Protein backbone atom coordinates (compact mmCIF):
# COMPACT_ATOMS: atom_id res chain seq x y z
CA UNK A 1 0.00 0.00 0.00
CA UNK A 2 1.20 3.48 -0.84
CA UNK A 3 -0.23 6.46 0.95
CA UNK A 4 -0.20 10.26 0.71
CA UNK A 5 -1.53 12.90 3.06
CA UNK A 6 -4.04 15.27 1.49
CA UNK A 7 -4.07 18.92 2.59
CA UNK A 8 -6.78 21.51 2.03
CA UNK A 9 -5.60 25.12 2.41
CA UNK A 10 -2.68 23.93 4.53
CA UNK A 11 -4.81 21.80 6.87
CA UNK A 12 -4.44 18.02 6.90
CA UNK A 13 -7.71 16.73 5.47
CA UNK A 14 -7.17 13.01 5.00
CA UNK A 15 -5.24 10.08 3.61
CA UNK A 16 -5.32 8.72 0.08
CA UNK A 17 -4.07 5.16 -0.35
CA UNK A 18 -3.41 2.88 -3.31
CA UNK A 19 -3.41 -0.85 -2.67
CA UNK A 20 -1.14 -3.42 -4.31
CA UNK A 21 -4.17 -5.54 -5.21
CA UNK A 22 -5.70 -2.52 -6.93
CA UNK A 23 -8.11 0.16 -5.86
CA UNK A 24 -7.93 3.38 -3.89
CA UNK A 25 -9.28 4.67 -0.60
CA UNK A 26 -9.69 8.17 0.74
CA UNK A 27 -10.39 8.73 4.42
CA UNK A 28 -10.90 12.11 6.10
CA UNK A 29 -9.11 12.65 9.40
CA UNK A 30 -11.43 12.86 12.36
CA UNK A 31 -10.37 16.44 13.15
CA UNK A 32 -11.01 17.60 9.59
CA UNK A 33 -14.31 15.72 9.32
CA UNK A 34 -15.58 17.36 12.51
CA UNK A 35 -14.37 20.84 11.54
CA UNK A 36 -16.32 23.43 9.58
CA UNK A 37 -13.83 23.18 6.72
CA UNK A 38 -15.34 22.22 3.34
CA UNK A 39 -14.93 18.79 1.79
CA UNK A 40 -11.92 18.31 -0.47
CA UNK A 41 -14.26 17.89 -3.45
CA UNK A 42 -18.01 17.75 -4.05
CA UNK A 43 -17.54 14.19 -5.25
CA UNK A 44 -15.81 13.25 -1.96
CA UNK A 45 -18.15 14.54 0.78
CA UNK A 46 -17.08 14.62 4.41
CA UNK A 47 -18.23 11.46 6.16
CA UNK A 48 -16.90 8.89 8.58
CA UNK A 49 -17.02 6.05 6.07
CA UNK A 50 -14.09 5.42 3.76
CA UNK A 51 -14.45 6.46 0.11
CA UNK A 52 -13.39 3.63 -2.24
CA UNK A 53 -12.71 3.56 -5.97
CA UNK A 54 -11.24 1.11 -8.46
CA UNK A 55 -9.51 4.00 -10.28
CA UNK A 56 -7.82 7.13 -8.96
CA UNK A 57 -10.61 9.47 -7.87
CA UNK A 58 -11.39 11.85 -10.75
CA UNK A 59 -10.80 14.88 -8.51
CA UNK A 60 -7.21 13.80 -7.77
CA UNK A 61 -6.62 12.79 -11.39
CA UNK A 62 -7.65 16.33 -12.34
CA UNK A 63 -4.70 17.73 -10.36
CA UNK A 64 -2.23 16.03 -12.70
CA UNK A 65 -0.43 17.70 -15.59
CA UNK A 66 -1.29 16.74 -19.15
CA UNK A 67 0.38 16.79 -22.54
CA UNK A 68 3.99 17.92 -22.84
CA UNK A 69 4.18 18.89 -19.14
CA UNK A 70 3.18 15.32 -18.19
CA UNK A 71 5.75 13.80 -20.55
CA UNK A 72 8.48 16.11 -19.24
CA UNK A 73 7.66 15.34 -15.58
CA UNK A 74 7.60 11.59 -16.20
CA UNK A 75 10.83 11.62 -18.19
CA UNK A 76 12.65 13.80 -15.63
CA UNK A 77 11.38 11.93 -12.56
CA UNK A 78 11.49 8.49 -14.23
CA UNK A 79 7.80 7.80 -13.56
CA UNK A 80 5.63 5.60 -15.78
CA UNK A 81 3.06 7.87 -17.47
CA UNK A 82 0.33 5.36 -16.53
CA UNK A 83 1.24 5.44 -12.81
CA UNK A 84 -1.14 8.23 -11.82
CA UNK A 85 -0.73 7.75 -8.06
CA UNK A 86 3.06 8.15 -8.14
CA UNK A 87 2.67 11.18 -10.42
CA UNK A 88 0.23 12.66 -7.89
CA UNK A 89 2.57 11.98 -4.97
CA UNK A 90 5.61 13.44 -6.72
CA UNK A 91 4.16 16.42 -8.59
CA UNK A 92 1.18 17.71 -6.58
CA UNK A 93 2.98 19.08 -3.57
CA UNK A 94 2.80 22.63 -2.23
CA UNK A 95 2.80 25.23 -4.97
CA UNK A 96 0.15 23.60 -7.13
CA UNK A 97 -2.77 25.68 -8.36
CA UNK A 98 -5.76 25.38 -6.05
CA UNK A 99 -6.36 24.68 -2.40
CA UNK A 100 -5.50 20.96 -2.39
CA UNK A 101 -2.04 19.41 -2.39
CA UNK A 102 -0.57 16.09 -1.28
CA UNK A 103 2.60 15.00 0.48
CA UNK A 104 4.00 11.45 0.61
CA UNK A 105 3.81 9.77 4.01
C-alpha positions in Angstrom: 0.0 0.0 0.0 1.2 3.5 -0.8 -0.2 6.5 1.0 -0.2 10.3 0.7 -1.5 12.9 3.1 -4.0 15.3 1.5 -4.1 18.9 2.6 -6.8 21.5 2.0 -5.6 25.1 2.4 -2.7 23.9 4.5 -4.8 21.8 6.9 -4.4 18.0 6.9 -7.7 16.7 5.5 -7.2 13.0 5.0 -5.2 10.1 3.6 -5.3 8.7 0.1 -4.1 5.2 -0.4 -3.4 2.9 -3.3 -3.4 -0.9 -2.7 -1.1 -3.4 -4.3 -4.2 -5.5 -5.2 -5.7 -2.5 -6.9 -8.1 0.2 -5.9 -7.9 3.4 -3.9 -9.3 4.7 -0.6 -9.7 8.2 0.7 -10.4 8.7 4.4 -10.9 12.1 6.1 -9.1 12.7 9.4 -11.4 12.9 12.4 -10.4 16.4 13.1 -11.0 17.6 9.6 -14.3 15.7 9.3 -15.6 17.4 12.5 -14.4 20.8 11.5 -16.3 23.4 9.6 -13.8 23.2 6.7 -15.3 22.2 3.3 -14.9 18.8 1.8 -11.9 18.3 -0.5 -14.3 17.9 -3.5 -18.0 17.8 -4.1 -17.5 14.2 -5.3 -15.8 13.3 -2.0 -18.2 14.5 0.8 -17.1 14.6 4.4 -18.2 11.5 6.2 -16.9 8.9 8.6 -17.0 6.0 6.1 -14.1 5.4 3.8 -14.5 6.5 0.1 -13.4 3.6 -2.2 -12.7 3.6 -6.0 -11.2 1.1 -8.5 -9.5 4.0 -10.3 -7.8 7.1 -9.0 -10.6 9.5 -7.9 -11.4 11.9 -10.8 -10.8 14.9 -8.5 -7.2 13.8 -7.8 -6.6 12.8 -11.4 -7.6 16.3 -12.3 -4.7 17.7 -10.4 -2.2 16.0 -12.7 -0.4 17.7 -15.6 -1.3 16.7 -19.1 0.4 16.8 -22.5 4.0 17.9 -22.8 4.2 18.9 -19.1 3.2 15.3 -18.2 5.8 13.8 -20.6 8.5 16.1 -19.2 7.7 15.3 -15.6 7.6 11.6 -16.2 10.8 11.6 -18.2 12.6 13.8 -15.6 11.4 11.9 -12.6 11.5 8.5 -14.2 7.8 7.8 -13.6 5.6 5.6 -15.8 3.1 7.9 -17.5 0.3 5.4 -16.5 1.2 5.4 -12.8 -1.1 8.2 -11.8 -0.7 7.7 -8.1 3.1 8.2 -8.1 2.7 11.2 -10.4 0.2 12.7 -7.9 2.6 12.0 -5.0 5.6 13.4 -6.7 4.2 16.4 -8.6 1.2 17.7 -6.6 3.0 19.1 -3.6 2.8 22.6 -2.2 2.8 25.2 -5.0 0.2 23.6 -7.1 -2.8 25.7 -8.4 -5.8 25.4 -6.0 -6.4 24.7 -2.4 -5.5 21.0 -2.4 -2.0 19.4 -2.4 -0.6 16.1 -1.3 2.6 15.0 0.5 4.0 11.5 0.6 3.8 9.8 4.0 
